[in-house]
Amino acid sequence: MAKIVTKALLIQWKDAEGGTSGWVDGETSSKWALDDNSAMCVSMGFLVAETAQYITLAGSIVRGHFGELQKIPRGMIVKKKVIQTWK
């Protein structure tokens, strides 16, 4: 039996970021670590699953098949808004 989707969500979340590609001194690494320049992302999709660790969205659903799956860690979520619900 196909999963029944009942919600469409808009999620704002902070992306993880990579550091430098080479060696840096302690002052430079501390400055980078304390600087909050991570990208703010916005994703919208159909709720596939929620766990204690993740929310999973699908960008498309066709005949019970899910496309463009995205698993977002809850610790990175800044804001979650229900766009549409179905019964």
Steps between C-alpha positions, in 0.01 A plus 500: 500500500632846407577753772230765529643852509300740716720812523706738289771682697730800463820452699768761564831342604868579539733305277822344622812663363850390418812677618826567328671260266841539660676573827418819692628649825305493826376858473363445150333171594341655812370795298352265240345274767328790677378675183136407430495520120335167427247511219134539590302257285129472428342172388140427416350159442267222600557344842617141457620423854594658832738346751670636811803580281361594156212635295481350151333683213421399142495758223267293283259210538378299202283188533631424849865557407703775665754716317763754608522365857667729754585402858557806723657454845273648770795675665544712187133604474433862593132520405232261376165607353212282382396630158212261431334205671279228357283239669 
